[in-house]
């Protein structure tokens, strides 16, 4: 079983994750993880925190000589902006944030005790975990990519582009958007929102390429891979909706226009020409791309804050203003890739088992042989 826990606060000493269940023999080092951390920090519309932090991971255990040992892996990312004990007490919750709900639940008069952990800063160490999962998936020819399709109401057009063309263009874009014209309009929308003291949300598409048939299961609710992917993506801070394949459009299309016809050839075996189901049926991958979409709300910290109530005096006030971004949609795509990679890596380990990478690969080759004989 692949699992992880994270710990740390936004302005604490640092962020930690323990990742357990990785097979032995997987090449893993700080360089590839730091590249993912760099991608997470990019994006037009980010705030001052990204200018302070330059995230770098330390691998404290579970790796020796550049390869995993099969024991728990400990990741640590230090916070340069380590000031939690010097920061002022917060009593004015922000609408849309965990501030008030968390303070009520944990009986905290100082909301800082909630907001520091609820902060999206936690996603940095989740990206580190996801980078390890990506390294495992890469051994089996699986890649995970994302791109921004909507930001501030501006919609990108990428019809007719291959996944690889989209990925190439997105990685060159400050908004991780593959449509240059749409990106220019998105940047103008960000500038207007910044001037107005407002924030913007958006939509990100995630694609996992090279995924084999047979990951996940239909036999129990908690083994359905589509449910697990949706839950993992919804756990990302500020994500309010998840779609698989055509998503909400399933309620609009007739079955004849929705379901993906099945084909067969000796060279390919069973295959699909379309993936409106998102590459999953019955909670199981069908072979081919897994297609996901996440919708991120505008961030809760506004430069011109909404009305709130002081939890101590009960008097109306403008909400607290913490340092924040105008938008973090491009970064959310990188986090989405990370959690998607983790869930797929877990499904790989469930299907192919193995305490070492070599054992997993033997099992995988045997399964591919089984598919060819079907």
N, C-alpha and C positions, 0 to 999 in steps of 0.2 A: 504494500500500500504506500502510495506517494502522498505525503502530507507536509504541511508547513505551518508555522506560527510566526507572527511578527510581533515586535515590541518596540516601544519608543514614542516620543512626543515630538511635535513639530519643532520646538525650540529646546528640546532636551539635548543630552550629550550626543546622541546619535540614534540610528535605527538598526535593529537586529532582526534577523530571520534564522530559524532553524528549519532546514529542509531534510526530511528523512525519507528513505526509500529509493534513492538513486542507486542504480547498479554500479558495481565496481568496474573500473577500466574505461570510463568515459573521460575524454580529454576536456578539461575545464580549467580556465584561468581567469584572472581579473580583466584581461584585455577585452575579450568579447563581452563581458558583463558591463564594463565601463562604456563600451560603445552604445549599448542599449540605454544606459543611464544618461548618456549625452543626448540621445534622441529624445528622451523624455523631457529634457530641459529646454528643448528648442521650441520655437513657435512665436509668430508675431502676436502681440497682445499679452505676453507674459509680464509679470510684475517684477519688483526689485529683488525678490528672494532669489531669482534665477541668476542675478548678477553677483550675489553674495556666495551662493553655494556652487561648488564644482564637484559634483558627486563622484566619489571614487570608492570602490568596494574593497574591503579586506576579507579574505577567506581565512577564517580562524581555525577551521577543522574540516575533516572529511576529504581533504585533497592532499596528495603527496606526489611530488615529481610531476605535477601537471595533470594527474589523473585521479578520479574519484576512487575512494576506498570501499564504498558500500556502507560506510558509517554515516551518521548525521553530519550534514554540512552546515557550518555556521557562517553567515554573512554579516558584515558590519559596515555601515556607512556613517561616518562622522558628520555632525552638523557644525559647520563653521559659525553659524548664527546660534550659538549656545548661550541662551540668556533667560531661560524659563524662570529662574528664581528672582530675576530682576524686573520681570514684566509686571505691569499693574494688574490689580484685581479687575475682573469683568463682571458686571451685574446687569448689563443691558443686552439681552439675547438678540441675535440676528434672525429675522424671518427666513425660513428656508434652510437653516443650518441645524445641527444637532444640539445647539446651545441650550435651549429651554427644555427640550425633551430629556436630554442627558442630565441636566441639573435636577430635574424633578425625579428622575429614576434613581440617581445615585446620591441624592440629598446633599448637593453641593451648592453652597451659597456663592462661591467663586466659580463662575462659568469657565474660567481658564482651565480648570481641572478637567473639563469636558472637551473644549475646543482644541486643545493641544493634541489630543489623541485622535479626535474625529477628523483632523486636518488631512487633506489630500497629500501632505508630505509623506504619509505612510506608504504611498504607492511607489516611492523610490525603491524601497527594499522588496516590494512585490515584483518590480521589474527585474531586480537581481535574481529572484527565484525563477521568474519566467525565462531569463536568459539561460539558466541551467537546463530548464525544460526544453528550450529551443535547441540546445546542443544535443540533447538526446534525440529529439525528433529528426534533426538533420542527419543522423546516422541511418535513418530509414527513408530519407528522401523527402521529408515533409518540411515545408516552409510556411510561415505565417506572416501575412502582410496586412496593412490597413491604409485607408486614405479617407480624407474628409470629403463628404459629399454635400453637406449643408452647413453653413455657418451664418448666424445672424439673419436667417431667412433667405440667403443667397444659395442657390442650388447649382452644383457642378454638373457638367455633362461629360460622361465618359463612355457613352455607348459606342461600341465598335472597337474599343481599345482592349488589348489582351491584359490579363492580370499582370504580366511582367512589364508591359509598357506603363500601366498605371503605377506600379510600384516604383519604377525608375523615375517617372516624372514627380511622383509624390515626395520621394526622398530628396529631390532637388528644390522643393518648395518650402518657403517659410511657414506655410500653413498646412503642409502635407496634403495639398490639393493638386490633382492631376489636370485640372482645367485652368489654364492661365488666365483666361478672361474672367471666369468666375472668381478666381483668387483676387484679382484686382478689385472687384466689387466687394469682396469680403473684407479686404484691408480697409477700404473706405468706410464700411459699416463698423469696423472695430474702432477706427479713429473717431467716428461720430459718437459711438457709445462711450469712449474714454472722455471725450469733451463733456458729455452729459452726466458723467459720474455713474454710468450704467455698466452692465455686463451682458455677455452674449453666450448662448448655447449653440449646439449644433448636432450633426449626425455623422457617424463614422461607420464605414463598411470594413469588415474584417473578413479575410479569406485565408483558409488553411488549404494549401495545395499539396497534392500527392498523398492524400489520406486514403488508406486502403479500406475496403469493405470489411465490416464485421466488428468495429469498435463500438462499445456500449452494449446494451441488452434491452430486450422487451420484457423480461420476466419479472422485474420488480420496479416500483416507481423510482427508487433511488439509484437504479442502475441505468436509467435512460439517459443517454449522453446529451440529448438536446436539453433536457431539464437541468442537468448539471452545468452545461455551458451557460444557459440562461441565468441560473442562480449565481454563477461566478461573475458574470458580466454585470449583473445588477448589484453586486457587492462593491463595485467601484464607486468611489465617492462622486456624487452628482449625476450618476446615471439613473434615469427614471423609466426607461423602456428598452426592451430588447426584442429584436425580430430575427427570425430564422428564415432564410430563403426570401420569398416575397412578403413574408410577415403578415401584417394586418390585411393585405389584399386577398388573403385566402377566403375572407368572408364575402368578397365581391365577385370572384371568378367562378364560373361553372366548373365542375370536375373535369370536363373535356379540355378546358383551357389551363387547368392548374397542374394536374398530375404529370409527372415526367415519364414519357414512354420508355419502355425497356427494349434494348437491341442486343444482338449477340453476333460475334464473329470469332473465328478460331484464334485470330491474333490477339483480340482484346478481351475475349470472354464476354460476360454481361456488362453492358455499359449504357450510359444515358447521354443524350445530346443536350439536354437542358437540366437545370438544377433549381427549379422553382421551389422544391422542398428543402433547399439549403444543403443537400447532400446527406440528409438523415431521414429515415423512415422507421417508425416504430421505436425510436430511440437508438437506432443503429446506423452507422455510416454505410452508405451504399457504394462507396468507391468513387473518388473524384473530389472536387473542391467542397469544403464546408463553408457556407456563406452566412455571415452574421451581420447584424446592424445594431448599433447602440445609439441611443438618443441622450444627450447630455443637457441638463438644465443650465441656465445662466447661473454663475456663481453667486453665493449668498452675500458676500461682502460688497456693498455698494459705496462708492465715494459720496453719494448723496443718499444716505441710508433711509430706509423705511421706518415708519413709526413702530415702537416697541414699548415695553413696560419694564421698568427697573425691578428686578426680582426682590430687592431688599426694601425699597421705599414704596413700591407698587404704583409709582407715579409714571405718567407717560413721558417717554423720551425718544429721541432718535436712536436707532440701534448702534451698537459698537462698530467702529471701523478698524478692521485688522488689515495688515498689508496683504494684497491679493492681486489677481490678474484681471484684465478685462475679459479675457477668454482663455481657457486651457483645453479647448477642443483638440488641437493637434496632439498635445501630450496625452490626452485620454485615449487616443488611438494606440499609442505605444503601450499604455497600461492594458488596454483591451487585448492587444497581441499577447502580452505576458500571461494574463489569466487564461486566455484561450490555449496557449501553448501548454500551460500547466495541466489543464483538464485533459487535453489530448495525450500528453505524456503519461498521465495517470491511467488513461484508458489503454495505452500501449502496454504498460506494465501489467495491468489486469489481464490482458489478452495473451501476452507472450511471456510473462513471468521472467524469472531469471535473476540470480543474485549478481551476475556479471553481464556486461554488455555482450560478450561473446556468446553466452548462453541465450540471451534474448534474440540475438541474430540467428542462431541455429533454429530456435522455435519459429521465428518469423519466416525463414526460408522454407521450413516445413509447411507452414500455413499457406504460403504462396503456391507451393506445389499442390496442396489440397484444392485451392481455388481453380487451378488449371485442369485438375482431373474432374471437376464438377460437371 
